[in-house]
Amino acid sequence: MTFGASIKSCFSKFVTYQGRASRSEFWWFFLFNCLTCGLGGICSLPYTAALIRRYHDTGHSGWWFFCPIMNIIFPFYKSQEGDNKWGPQPE
């Protein structure tokens, strides 16, 4: 996913906590968020939704969001191949 497509996708799904977000979608949006809001802006609603969808992409529950250490580790995990219980594999 490209930088622009990631930003568009995350803002169009800013309150969508279902589905999956690819690793590239999450990291491009993370970069955009840091450039525009600084590191203090990572608590924004679109970022939170993207992070939870990223948990789903790795095959884990979004409830892991409440464990701060895991918020640092999980975005680096590889995507789960194929469909999982949170939806089809993102492109």
N, C-alpha and C positions, 0 to 999 in steps of 0.2 A: 504494500500500500504506500502511496506517495504522501508527502508532507501535506499537501492541500487536501487530498482525499481523506486523510486521517482527521484533519480539523473539521471538515464538513461532516464526516460521519459522527464524530464525538459530539458536536453541537446539535446535530439532528436527533441524537439519542441521549440527550443530556439527563433525562429522567428515566431512561430505560435500563433496568437492572437485570433484564432477562437477555439471554443470548450470549454471544461470545465476541471477544475483541482479540484480534491477532496481536502478536508481539510487536510488529511494526506499527500497527495502528496505535497501540498504547504508547510506545516510545516516541513516535512523532508528536503525539498530543502532549506528552510530558515535556518535550523540548519547547513546543509552542507555549505551554502554560508557564514554564520557567522564564522564557523570554518576555512574556507579556505581564506576568504577575509576580515574578520572582519566586523563590522557593516557598514563600509564605502563601502563595496562591494554590498550592497543591491540594488544599482542602476544599476546593470549589466543587460544586455539584457535578459538572461534566467530568471532572477528573475522578471523582469518587465512582461515578457510574462506569467509566472506562476501566477503572481498577477492578471493580467487581466483575465486569464482563471478562476481564483478563483472567481472574481466578477461574471463572467458568471454562475458559479456553484451555486451562491446564488440567481440568477435570476435578476442580475443588469447589467447595461451597463458598459463596460470597460472604458468609459469616466470618471467614478468616480475616475480613477487613478490620475487625476489632482487635486483632493482635498486631501491634505496631511492628514487631520484628518481621513478621511474615509479609508486611506491605513492602519491605525492602527486598526480600528474597523472591517472592512469587513472580514478580514481573520478568525475572530472568529465566524462569522455567520454560521448557519447550512446550509448544502447543500439543495437545492430544490429537493424534491422527484420526481422521474420519469424524463421524458424528458422535456426540456424547449426549447425556441426558439434558444438557442445556441448549442443544441445538446443533445445526450443521456446522462443519468446519468453515471458518471465514476464509475469504479469498485472499 
